[in-house]
């Protein structure tokens, strides 16, 4: 799910979001975010007992989900 640009960016330039922040951006529950992380659909790193999700990964996931829903409705 990572783009080429993300691999070249140093980690100190990557913005990370908490699970609560991701849930707010996506307008879903925190449990939904945890499910996405545990299923591998949304990449995350562990910091102690909590997760941090790269902000770009959230935007890519939403874009892919949106584009997938458009493609499925465009079929005859």
ABEGO torsion letter per residue (X at the ends): XBBAAAAABBAAABBBBBAAAAAAAAGBBAAAAAAAAAAGABBBBBBEABBBBBAAAAAAAAAAAAAAAAAAAABX
